[in-house]
Amino acid sequence: MTINRRTMLSAAAIGVLAVPAIRPAHAQSWPARPLEWIVPFGPGGADVLARTLAPFMERHIGNNARIGVVNRTGAGGEIGFTAIATARPDGYTIGNLHSPAFLTIQHERQARFTFDSFTYLGNVETETASIFVAPNSPFRTIRDFVDFAKANPRRITIGLPGLGTAMHLATLAFSRAAGIELTSVPFAGGGLARSAVMGGHINAATFGTGDGVAFVREGQIRILGSMSSTRSELLPDTPTMREQGIDVVAGTDRGLAAPAGLPPAVRERLSDALASAMRDPVFLAAARERGMALNHMSGEAFRAHLAAQAEEIATLWRTNPWRQ
């Protein structure tokens, strides 16, 4: 058989035309195996969010999708964030991305990820920080707490879901605003900090307002105040810190991300599934029951929001670093 230039060009053209036909077929067959959803913190808070949302993501992804939630804890979330960033960008690894935690780590030490290491799928929740104590605590109000701390610097132990996390920075901001010094006790997650304060092992704990709602209602812990601009609809009788004379507003964004370089068709499927899940009436009811402060942003909006926050964090680190 003689192969001439025309034959070669025709073969090349067929090859080029075939590529667009292959890619949609691949996208349609995804997912062909279970996805792994990485949670960088322990039980409670982010873990509850992931396990509540995952079944609805499965439903809206389609193709009989299955998602396994895995906790990769340690180093203030760095181990989990690194696992998300360094996974293969094939759509089979997603995970919680918490801000400002993943931003602060990049200033504190040499991380294996940067801002551009992720594909941003969307924000899920914006959780304000609150200070909680045990039901039998002598601190009945935030004024009791502050007065004791001023008279006894560093005597109060306060639990945090890791150093450099949003709740750690919120506690530092609260301490500066109140003019007090506390002793921070880091844990691998908000749930562990909550258990420690409930068990009387520490004097107080800072974690998400919504993460404590059910336990406050059951009388297992007591909330002294929220670091929000307005009172929570979930706990309308709880005053904000501002209402109690301490000017501080702080919290965390909890979104969903995948490794950078995700195929556009897969990224769209995941982002659309997240948006659809967050409109699902059954999920909304479950989220309300669990005290989640839902705040959906598209992937593009989430990325822009975090980019602005990254600039603020960089300025804060230069002027007032939270680690020495």
N, C-alpha and C positions, 0 to 999 in steps of 0.2 A: 504494500500500500504506500502510495506517495503522499507525504504530508507537505503541502505547500503553505505559503504565508497566509492565504485566505482561510485555509483550514484551521491554522493556529489561532488566527484572530477570532474566528467563529467560536472555537473552543473556549478562548479567554472570555468572550462576551457571555457565553452560557454560564461560565463559572461566576462572573460578576452578578448576573441576573439571579443566580441561585442563592446567593448569600442572604438577601432580604427574606427569601422564602424560608430559610432555615431558622433564622432568629425568632420570628414569631412562633414557630412550632416549638422551639426550646422554651420560650416564655410560657406557652400554653401548658406545657408538661410540668412546669414548676408549680408546687414543690413535689418532687418525686420521693422525698423522704422527710422525716420529722425535722422541724426547726428547733434550734436551741436558743432559749431566751435567757441571757445572762443577767443576774441581779448582783451588783457589786457590794451589796450589804446583806446582813443577816436577816432573820425573821422579824416581821413587823415593818410597817411603813412601806418601803419600796417593794418588798416581797409580797405584801398583801395586794398592792396595786397590780403587780405582774400576774399573780395567780388569779385575780379577779378578771382582768382584762383578756388574758390569753385565750380562754374558750370562745370569746366573741371575735377575737382576731381570727381564730381558726375558721369560724363560720363564714366570715366575710372574705377571707383569702380564697376559699373554695378549694376544689381539687382534693377534698378530704384531708385538708391540711391538719397536721398535728404539731403542737408546740410543747416542748418540755422546758420547764422553768428550772434553772440551775443557779445556786448561790455560789459566787466566786468572791469570797470576802477577803479583807485584809488591806493594810496600808491605806486606810481612809478611803477605800474604793478603788485605789490604783490597780490592784490585781484584776478586778473585774473590768475596769475601763480598758486596760491593756489587752485583755482577752478579746474584747469586742473589736478594738482597733486593729489587732494583728491577725484576726481570723480571715479565712478566704472570703473575698467579696462575691459570694455566689448565691446570697439570699438565704442561706441556711443558718446564719448566726445573726441575731439581733440582741438588743439589750437595753437596760435602763441607762440613761445618761443624765446625771444629776449636776445641776449648776447651783452654786459656783464650785462644787467639789472638784470636777474634772479640770476646771480652769486654775484653781489655786495650786493643785499638785504640780502643774507645769512650771510654777515659779519656785516652789519649795525645793525641787530636786530635778535630776535629769530623768524625765519620764520617757517611756517608749512610745509616746503618742503626742500629737500636736492637735491644734484646733482642726486642721485639715485631714486628720486621720479618720474622720467619720462621715457617713452619709446620714444627714439629719432627716428623720421620718416624720417628726412632729412632737409637740409637747402634749402631755396628758394632764398634768396636775401642777398647780402652784400652791405649795403648802407653806403657811406662815408658821413661825416658831413660837412656842409657848414654854413657860416654866411650870413644871409639875412637882408636887410633893406627895408624900404618903398621907392617907386620911388622918392619921394621928400626929402629924407634924405640928410642932409648936408655931410654925409660920402659918398664920391664918390669912394674911394679906401680903401683898408685895412690899408694903411698908414695913411689916414685921421682918421680912426677909432682908431688906436693905439696911434697916437699922442695926440688926444683929451683925451683918457683914461689915458695916462700917466700924463697929466696936470690936470686931474680931476678924481682922484681915486674914483671908485664906482658910478660915476655919470651916466654911461651908464647902462640902464636896458636891460637885454637880456633874452628872453623867452626860456624855455626848456620844453620838454615833460616829466616832472617829475624829481625829485632829485634822484641821484644814477643811472640814465639811461645812456645809451651810449652817448647821446648828452650832458648830464651834464658832464660826464667825459671828453668828447672831448672839451667842453668849458673850463674846468679847465686846460686841457693840453695846449690849445691855450693860455690861460691867462698866464700860467707859462712861456711858450716859448716866449711870447711877452713882458713879464715883466709888466703886467698891472693888475688892479683889477676891476672887473665888479660886478654888482648887479644882481644875478640870480632871475628869476621870473618863478616858476614852473607852468606848466599847465597839464591837464589830457591827452594830446596827442599833436603830432606835428601839427595837423590841427588847434587846438585852438591857439597854439603859432603863427602859420602863420597868422591867422586871426587878432590876437592882433597887430602884427607888421604892417600888411597891414592897419589896422585902426588907426595907430599912437598912440596906447596905451602904447607901449614900443619902445625902440630905435632900437632894433635888435632882432634876434631870431636864434637859432641854431637848424637845423633839417636836414633830409636827402637831399642830392643833388637831387636825382631823385624825391623826394616829392615836390620839388620846380620848376622843369623844366617847366611845363605847365604855371605856374604863372609868371615865368621870361619871357617866350616867349610872353605872353599876356601883359607884361609891368606892372603887378600888384605888383611885388616886384623886388628888385634888389639884385643880389648875389655879395658879395665882394670877396669871395675866397672859394675854397674847400680844405678840409683836406685830400686829396688823394695824392697818390704817382705820379700819372699822370693825365693829364686833362681828364675830362669826355667826352666821345663821344657824349653825349647828349647836352653838353654846351662847345664846343671846344674853345670858345673865353674866357672862364673863367679861369684865372690863379690859380694854386694851391697856398697854403700858402707858401710852400717851395720856389716857384718861386718869392714870394714877401718877402723873407727873414725871414720867421717864420717856423722853422723846427718842424712841427707837422703833423702826419698822424693818423686819428681816424675815427671810424664809428661803425656800428652795423651789426650783423648777425641776420637775421630773418628767423627762421626755423619753422618746424611743429613737434609737440609732442603730446603724449597721456599719460595717467597715467601709471606708472610702473605696470608690471604684465599683460600686454596685451597678449591675446592668440597669439602664433606664427603665426597661419594661418591668423588671422585678421591683425596683424602687417605687414605681407608680402603683403596682399591685399592693405593696405593703402600706404605702401612705394612704391609699384609698381605703384599704381594709381598716386602718386605724381610725380614719374619719368616720367610716360607716359604723364601726363598733361603738364609737363615742356618741353616736346618735341613736343607738339601739335602746329602746325603752326599758328592756330588761336589765341591760348593763347600767343605765342611769339609776334605776331603782336600787341595784346592788351597791353602786357607788355611794348613794345617799345613806344607805344602811351602814356602810363602813366609814362614813365621815370623810369621804374624799372631796378635796377642793378642786374639782375638774376645771381645766382651763386649756381647751384644745387650741393649738396653733398648727398650721400647715408646716411641712418640712422647711419651706422657704422662709416663712415667718419665724419659725423657731431658730433657724440658723442666723437670721438677721438680729433677733433678740439677743442671742448668745454672743454674737460678734460685738455688740455694743457693751454687753456685760464684761467681755474679755478686756476691753479697753479700760473699764472702770477698775477691774481687778488689778491690772498692770500698774495703774496709777497708785492704787492703794498699797501695793507691794513696795513700790519705790518710796512712798512717803511714810508709811506706817506698817511695816511688815508684821504679820501675825505670828511668825516664828523667828526666833533669834538664832 
